[in-house]
């Protein structure tokens, strides 16, 4: 994740889908804004409670990607170890949604 993010020309907005505990957030410090998304309210709270997040540049949402709405175009969308949990038709929907945001 760090290697891919370091090669981006623009680092304004990053979306972390299924952010969990936020373990990749240190990589996102190079971005102006990090959007942390998780379908579990409990996991989002764990992530948000971490002291490593800058409240000025980190936004938290409880939602899955298919129901998440945003007018923002993201420079990077991270979905680490997520797609394997979906059936093929769900993966297609998921990837279509990613293209809306990129």
C-alpha positions as CSV (number, residue, x, y, z in Angstrom):
1,X,0.0,0.0,0.0
2,X,2.8,2.4,0.9
3,X,4.7,1.8,-2.3
4,X,1.6,2.3,-4.5
5,X,0.6,5.5,-2.7
6,X,4.1,6.9,-2.9
7,X,4.0,6.8,-6.7
8,X,0.8,8.8,-7.1
9,X,1.1,12.2,-8.7
10,X,-1.8,13.7,-6.7
11,X,-2.3,13.0,-3.0
12,X,-5.3,15.0,-2.1
13,X,-7.9,12.4,-1.1
14,X,-7.7,8.8,-0.1
15,X,-10.6,6.4,0.6
16,X,-9.9,3.4,2.8
17,X,-12.8,0.9,2.3
18,X,-13.2,-1.5,5.2
19,X,-10.6,0.5,7.2
20,X,-10.8,-1.8,10.2
21,X,-8.4,-0.5,12.9
22,X,-6.8,2.0,10.5
23,X,-3.5,0.2,10.2
24,X,-2.7,1.9,6.9
25,X,-3.4,5.4,8.1
26,X,0.3,6.3,8.6
27,X,0.6,5.8,4.8
28,X,-2.2,8.3,4.3
29,X,-0.4,11.2,6.1
30,X,0.9,12.3,2.7
31,X,-2.7,13.0,1.6
32,X,-4.6,16.2,2.5
33,X,-7.7,14.2,3.5
34,X,-8.2,10.6,4.5
35,X,-11.7,9.1,4.4
36,X,-12.0,6.0,6.6
37,X,-15.0,3.8,5.7
38,X,-16.2,0.7,7.5
39,X,-19.5,-1.1,7.5
40,X,-19.1,-1.9,11.2
41,X,-20.0,0.9,13.5
42,X,-18.0,-0.8,16.3
43,X,-14.9,-1.1,14.1
44,X,-15.2,2.5,13.0
45,X,-15.3,3.5,16.6
46,X,-12.2,1.5,17.3
47,X,-10.5,3.1,14.4
48,X,-11.7,6.6,15.3
49,X,-10.6,6.2,18.9
50,X,-7.0,5.8,17.9
51,X,-4.8,8.7,18.8
52,X,-2.9,8.6,15.5
53,X,-5.6,10.3,13.5
54,X,-5.5,14.0,12.8
55,X,-9.2,15.2,13.2
56,X,-8.5,18.1,10.8
57,X,-7.7,15.7,7.9
58,X,-9.5,12.5,8.7
59,X,-13.2,11.8,8.1
60,X,-14.9,8.6,9.4
61,X,-18.1,7.0,7.9
62,X,-20.0,3.9,8.8
63,X,-21.2,2.4,5.5
64,X,-20.3,-0.3,3.0
65,X,-19.0,0.9,-0.3
66,X,-22.1,0.1,-2.3
67,X,-24.2,2.4,-0.1
68,X,-21.6,5.1,0.4
69,X,-22.3,8.3,-1.4
70,X,-19.8,11.1,-2.2
71,X,-19.3,13.8,-4.8
72,X,-15.6,13.6,-4.2
73,X,-13.2,12.0,-6.7
74,X,-10.4,10.1,-4.8
75,X,-6.8,9.9,-5.8
76,X,-6.5,6.5,-4.2
77,X,-9.0,3.9,-3.0
78,X,-7.7,1.2,-0.8
79,X,-9.6,-2.1,-0.3
80,X,-7.0,-4.3,1.3
81,X,-8.0,-8.0,1.4
82,X,-11.7,-7.1,0.9
83,X,-12.8,-8.4,-2.5
84,X,-12.1,-12.0,-1.6
85,X,-15.1,-11.9,0.7
86,X,-17.5,-11.3,-2.2
87,X,-19.1,-13.4,-4.8
88,X,-18.1,-12.7,-8.5
89,X,-21.3,-10.6,-9.2
90,X,-20.8,-8.6,-6.0
91,X,-17.1,-7.9,-7.0
92,X,-18.4,-6.5,-10.3
93,X,-20.7,-4.1,-8.5
94,X,-18.0,-3.2,-6.0
95,X,-15.5,-2.4,-8.8
96,X,-18.1,-0.4,-10.7
97,X,-18.7,1.7,-7.6
98,X,-14.9,2.3,-7.3
99,X,-14.8,3.7,-10.8
100,X,-17.5,6.2,-9.9
101,X,-15.2,7.6,-7.2
102,X,-11.9,7.6,-9.2
